[in-house]
């Protein structure tokens, strides 16, 4: 029983550390996106100054990312930022001169590449969380997890509003 406890405890520690590492990898990509957003907003502002509501939402979402204290808050704040950025890019579609601006195109390409990296990092994180949570919940390792208070880790999921395709209107 003692060897089983040690082996199971060590396995749970390794899995928890993998989850923390996977989150750190997402965090690196999210930080890059966080730093890119002001440049994107400023570029769009120059062309679409009357789209104040969209620009304000992006700025507010970015601020909530910067002020997130917990992993759950960071996940939620980044969901909001993703949605706000999607709406910003829809607004950009209305301005042909903006879509042709080389600075905007460069920023848009960088954002697209970052979003792809974030998607892969989220997938890896969620796979790692699944392995950890399964080990935590399956018998008999759930006994050890309970004794040593291993907590469930949250998945990085999108909310229902983000599942809907953004509406593009040229009216």
URJO-V353538 format. One record per residue. N is the residue number from 1. RES is the residue in three letters. SS is DSSP state (H for helix, E for strand, C for the rest). PHI is phi in whole degrees, 0 to 359 (* if undefined). D_LAST is the distance of its C-alpha to the last C-alpha in Angstrom with 2 decimals. Layout:
n=N res=RES ss=SS phi=PHI d_last=D_LAST
n=N res=RES ss=SS phi=PHI d_last=D_LAST
//
This chain:
n=1 res=UNK ss=C phi=* d_last=70.76
n=2 res=UNK ss=H phi=296 d_last=70.76
n=3 res=UNK ss=H phi=294 d_last=69.61
n=4 res=UNK ss=H phi=301 d_last=66.84
n=5 res=UNK ss=H phi=299 d_last=65.65
n=6 res=UNK ss=H phi=297 d_last=65.66
n=7 res=UNK ss=H phi=297 d_last=63.89
n=8 res=UNK ss=H phi=294 d_last=61.22
n=9 res=UNK ss=H phi=301 d_last=60.71
n=10 res=UNK ss=H phi=297 d_last=60.36
n=11 res=UNK ss=H phi=296 d_last=57.88
n=12 res=UNK ss=H phi=297 d_last=55.72
n=13 res=UNK ss=H phi=297 d_last=55.91
n=14 res=UNK ss=H phi=299 d_last=54.87
n=15 res=UNK ss=H phi=294 d_last=51.90
n=16 res=UNK ss=H phi=297 d_last=50.83
n=17 res=UNK ss=H phi=294 d_last=51.13
n=18 res=UNK ss=H phi=296 d_last=49.00
n=19 res=UNK ss=H phi=298 d_last=46.26
n=20 res=UNK ss=H phi=298 d_last=46.54
n=21 res=UNK ss=H phi=294 d_last=46.43
n=22 res=UNK ss=H phi=298 d_last=43.38
n=23 res=UNK ss=H phi=296 d_last=41.61
n=24 res=UNK ss=H phi=299 d_last=42.74
n=25 res=UNK ss=H phi=293 d_last=41.18
n=26 res=UNK ss=H phi=296 d_last=37.80
n=27 res=UNK ss=H phi=302 d_last=38.31
n=28 res=UNK ss=H phi=299 d_last=38.87
n=29 res=UNK ss=H phi=292 d_last=35.55
n=30 res=UNK ss=H phi=295 d_last=33.72
n=31 res=UNK ss=H phi=295 d_last=35.40
n=32 res=UNK ss=H phi=299 d_last=34.17
n=33 res=UNK ss=H phi=294 d_last=30.57
n=34 res=UNK ss=H phi=305 d_last=31.24
n=35 res=UNK ss=H phi=288 d_last=32.44
n=36 res=UNK ss=H phi=281 d_last=29.51
n=37 res=UNK ss=H phi=304 d_last=26.78
n=38 res=UNK ss=H phi=301 d_last=27.51
n=39 res=UNK ss=H phi=296 d_last=27.26
n=40 res=UNK ss=H phi=295 d_last=23.89
n=41 res=UNK ss=H phi=299 d_last=22.60
n=42 res=UNK ss=H phi=297 d_last=24.16
n=43 res=UNK ss=H phi=294 d_last=22.67
n=44 res=UNK ss=H phi=293 d_last=19.08
n=45 res=UNK ss=H phi=305 d_last=19.96
n=46 res=UNK ss=H phi=298 d_last=20.82
n=47 res=UNK ss=H phi=258 d_last=17.42
n=48 res=UNK ss=C phi=231 d_last=15.14
n=49 res=UNK ss=C phi=297 d_last=17.38
n=50 res=UNK ss=C phi=277 d_last=14.92
n=51 res=UNK ss=C phi=268 d_last=14.17
n=52 res=UNK ss=H phi=302 d_last=17.59
n=53 res=UNK ss=H phi=299 d_last=17.42
n=54 res=UNK ss=H phi=295 d_last=16.82
n=55 res=UNK ss=H phi=296 d_last=19.48
n=56 res=UNK ss=H phi=295 d_last=21.78
n=57 res=UNK ss=H phi=296 d_last=21.66
n=58 res=UNK ss=H phi=296 d_last=22.61
n=59 res=UNK ss=H phi=297 d_last=25.37
n=60 res=UNK ss=H phi=295 d_last=26.64
n=61 res=UNK ss=H phi=296 d_last=26.71
n=62 res=UNK ss=H phi=297 d_last=28.61
n=63 res=UNK ss=H phi=296 d_last=31.00
n=64 res=UNK ss=H phi=291 d_last=31.73
n=65 res=UNK ss=H phi=296 d_last=32.60
n=66 res=UNK ss=H phi=293 d_last=34.99
n=67 res=UNK ss=H phi=259 d_last=36.64
n=68 res=UNK ss=C phi=296 d_last=37.15
n=69 res=UNK ss=C phi=259 d_last=40.86
n=70 res=UNK ss=C phi=244 d_last=41.32
n=71 res=UNK ss=H phi=298 d_last=40.22
n=72 res=UNK ss=H phi=296 d_last=38.40
n=73 res=UNK ss=H phi=297 d_last=36.54
n=74 res=UNK ss=H phi=295 d_last=35.64
n=75 res=UNK ss=H phi=299 d_last=34.32
n=76 res=UNK ss=H phi=297 d_last=32.13
n=77 res=UNK ss=H phi=297 d_last=30.92
n=78 res=UNK ss=H phi=288 d_last=30.04
n=79 res=UNK ss=H phi=298 d_last=28.07
n=80 res=UNK ss=H phi=296 d_last=25.97
n=81 res=UNK ss=H phi=295 d_last=25.65
n=82 res=UNK ss=H phi=300 d_last=24.61
n=83 res=UNK ss=H phi=296 d_last=21.76
n=84 res=UNK ss=H phi=295 d_last=20.68
n=85 res=UNK ss=H phi=294 d_last=20.93
n=86 res=UNK ss=H phi=299 d_last=18.84
n=87 res=UNK ss=H phi=295 d_last=15.97
n=88 res=UNK ss=H phi=297 d_last=16.68
n=89 res=UNK ss=H phi=291 d_last=16.53
n=90 res=UNK ss=H phi=294 d_last=13.14
n=91 res=UNK ss=H phi=300 d_last=11.96
n=92 res=UNK ss=H phi=299 d_last=14.03
n=93 res=UNK ss=C phi=298 d_last=12.21
n=94 res=UNK ss=C phi=283 d_last=9.41
n=95 res=UNK ss=C phi=239 d_last=12.44
n=96 res=UNK ss=H phi=301 d_last=14.47
n=97 res=UNK ss=H phi=290 d_last=17.35
n=98 res=UNK ss=H phi=290 d_last=17.65
n=99 res=UNK ss=H phi=298 d_last=17.77
n=100 res=UNK ss=H phi=267 d_last=20.52
n=101 res=UNK ss=C phi=294 d_last=22.46
n=102 res=UNK ss=H phi=295 d_last=25.78
n=103 res=UNK ss=H phi=295 d_last=26.32
n=104 res=UNK ss=H phi=297 d_last=23.01
n=105 res=UNK ss=H phi=299 d_last=23.79
n=106 res=UNK ss=H phi=296 d_last=27.26
n=107 res=UNK ss=H phi=296 d_last=26.18
n=108 res=UNK ss=H phi=296 d_last=23.71
n=109 res=UNK ss=H phi=295 d_last=26.60
n=110 res=UNK ss=H phi=299 d_last=28.99
n=111 res=UNK ss=H phi=296 d_last=26.81
n=112 res=UNK ss=H phi=298 d_last=26.46
n=113 res=UNK ss=H phi=297 d_last=30.23
n=114 res=UNK ss=H phi=296 d_last=30.93
n=115 res=UNK ss=H phi=298 d_last=28.81
n=116 res=UNK ss=H phi=295 d_last=30.86
n=117 res=UNK ss=H phi=297 d_last=34.06
n=118 res=UNK ss=H phi=296 d_last=33.10
n=119 res=UNK ss=H phi=299 d_last=32.43
n=120 res=UNK ss=H phi=294 d_last=35.87
n=121 res=UNK ss=H phi=295 d_last=37.53
n=122 res=UNK ss=H phi=297 d_last=36.09
n=123 res=UNK ss=H phi=299 d_last=37.40
n=124 res=UNK ss=H phi=297 d_last=40.78
n=125 res=UNK ss=H phi=301 d_last=40.85
n=126 res=UNK ss=H phi=297 d_last=40.14
n=127 res=UNK ss=H phi=296 d_last=42.82
n=128 res=UNK ss=H phi=292 d_last=45.24
n=129 res=UNK ss=H phi=298 d_last=44.50
n=130 res=UNK ss=H phi=301 d_last=45.11
n=131 res=UNK ss=H phi=299 d_last=48.49
n=132 res=UNK ss=H phi=296 d_last=49.51
n=133 res=UNK ss=H phi=297 d_last=48.50
n=134 res=UNK ss=H phi=297 d_last=50.25
n=135 res=UNK ss=H phi=300 d_last=53.41
n=136 res=UNK ss=H phi=295 d_last=53.25
n=137 res=UNK ss=H phi=261 d_last=53.00
n=138 res=UNK ss=C phi=282 d_last=55.27
n=139 res=UNK ss=C phi=282 d_last=58.92
n=140 res=UNK ss=C phi=265 d_last=61.21
n=141 res=UNK ss=H phi=293 d_last=59.20
n=142 res=UNK ss=H phi=296 d_last=57.42
n=143 res=UNK ss=H phi=294 d_last=60.78
n=144 res=UNK ss=H phi=295 d_last=60.95
n=145 res=UNK ss=H phi=299 d_last=57.30
n=146 res=UNK ss=H phi=292 d_last=58.02
n=147 res=UNK ss=H phi=301 d_last=61.23
n=148 res=UNK ss=C phi=264 d_last=59.61
n=149 res=UNK ss=C phi=57 d_last=56.40
n=150 res=UNK ss=C phi=286 d_last=53.90
n=151 res=UNK ss=C phi=269 d_last=50.50
n=152 res=UNK ss=C phi=294 d_last=47.60
n=153 res=UNK ss=C phi=258 d_last=44.87
n=154 res=UNK ss=C phi=279 d_last=41.16
n=155 res=UNK ss=C phi=279 d_last=38.85
n=156 res=UNK ss=C phi=267 d_last=35.67
n=157 res=UNK ss=C phi=241 d_last=33.12
n=158 res=UNK ss=C phi=266 d_last=29.40
n=159 res=UNK ss=C phi=276 d_last=28.30
n=160 res=UNK ss=H phi=300 d_last=26.55
n=161 res=UNK ss=H phi=296 d_last=23.15
n=162 res=UNK ss=H phi=284 d_last=23.28
n=163 res=UNK ss=H phi=283 d_last=23.98
n=164 res=UNK ss=C phi=278 d_last=20.53
n=165 res=UNK ss=C phi=290 d_last=18.07
n=166 res=UNK ss=C phi=294 d_last=15.21
n=167 res=UNK ss=C phi=270 d_last=11.82
n=168 res=UNK ss=C phi=251 d_last=9.30
n=169 res=UNK ss=C phi=230 d_last=5.57
n=170 res=UNK ss=C phi=254 d_last=3.80
n=171 res=UNK ss=C phi=278 d_last=0.00
//
